[in-house]
Amino acid sequence: MSRITQDSHSAGRNGAGNQRPGGPGATGPATSRRGPVVAALMLGMALAALDSTIIATAIPQIVGDLGGFAVFSWLFSGYLLAVTVTLPVYGKLSDTYGRKPILVTGIALFLLGSLACAGAWNMASLIAFRVLQGLGGGALQGTVQTIAADLYPMKERPKIQARLSSVWAASSVAGPGLGGLLAAYGDWRWIFLVNLPVGALALWLIVRHFHDSERARTAAGQRPRVDWPGALAIFACGGLLLTALVQGGTAWPWLSAPSLLLLAGSALCAAGTVVIERRAAEPIIPGWVWRRRTISAVNLALGALGLLMVAPTTFLPTYAQTVLGLGPIPAGFVLSVMTVSWPISAAFSSRVYTRTGIRNCALLGMAATGLILLAFPLLPYRGAAWQPALLMLALGAALGLFQLPLIIGVQSSVGYAERGTATASILFCRQVGQSIGAALFGAIANATLNDRLAHAPSAIRTGLPHDLDAVSHALEHAGALTARTADYLRRAVDTTVHHVYLGAAAAAALALLAVLLLAPHRFPVHADARTGTSPTDAATPAAPAAPNS
């Protein structure tokens, strides 16, 4: 297991070889310099976080240069698909071969994809290279979180997780502005080239300062076996499902042949995956991921969290611009306040779960989340911008009390040899939840808006737009509309977003029930995480579990 020697005193205390208990398969810890390694993790997180936001504002320039307007959405969908389907595979590989080779491989793939994107000659090649970036992004997201848990005992993990969250928040806020500047005053290809120095520095810090422990071989002295058939089955199942969710209702109707074929194919692949994983000696997604209450409860809760997060991140900017009449920058600020309160709340969450327990802390955070989401439809029509901003500030604080304690609870319940798989499973469920949420809430929004437009007064019905994007575009040029038509469209969008937030509140209720009914009252703590554990949760320490227990 990766450990850190903070000073000569701790080195003497741990013995000449700095021997400390490791997880199954660890042959003895190596020492790493915490500061440079944490800096590398933050740079790696910045790469993954910036990637989705920095490209959004440059889409007009990219489409104008390369063409392919009909398929440009795959610049985002292809990346998301690659990240999601590779998360569980990288998690298992990091448990098998150690964290360092997986993280180095992920950064290298991401940088190779970035360089290739900068040299793309048409939209098809750019989409393909974005998928290559996503293959690296999957390793970045899961392995960075796992290494952070390896390096810090349970009591100190909120600090490093809060730093990583702050990097994600800052990148989410700075990304659109930086992308716009590069596209406006330079060339859109620089959006990908700026990744190279950042990633190169992260790569150098990891190679130079992070020393992962040697992984033990099997009892027979053979190299660890990787369940490649299971990995391919997971790729196929996730790829078909995410393609159906992303393209359904947009590229083709939900009940059309492409959607039905993709969903049926994903169901067949899921059944095949279960069969393959049950027979595999070292499955990519082991059965214990779902048999252990702690992990299965958090998987379901984080899946519901991913689902509900679609409401503020996707629909709030539209609400702020079309209903409140804000420009793109003020509309972005209404959303960005959530990314400010979230890491701050996460950093202080340890003070809550130390006293109340992880389960109760998460229940408190999600109960507050549900109430805040329910309050959004109560906002007055065409109110002030500070009103939704205040709700988003409170929402970030509530979610900080929910997500981070659950992640720490899962990571602390397993040993080194299972931590990568456990961490990847919860991130995978959150990503799948986001994809399902985008499809579900998109359907809710379209149904609500179509109903409002269909029942518009006959005097303004002629020439009305027929989807949310068209309505938003029409309201951007409201001077071409009559005052009555513009007001009706704004009220239609207001009702649409309110319905989406009610759906998000229902997702919050699902997350609350998952934790309330399935999570243990006291999260077990593995021997690897006992140092510095909170008194409440240390009361029921868990012994190292067998890989498939």
Helices and strands as residue ranges (DSSP letters): E 3-4, H 8-14, E 31-32, H 34-54, G 56-58, H 59-66, G 69-71, H 74-97, H 99-118, H 123-151, G 154-156, H 157-185, H 190-193, H 195-209, H 228-247, H 257-279, H 288-291, H 293-308, H 310-310, I 311-315, H 316-322, H 328-356, H 358-375, G 376-378, H 386-412, H 416-454, H 458-461, H 468-476, G 478-480, H 483-518, E 525-526, G 527-529, G 537-539, E 541-542
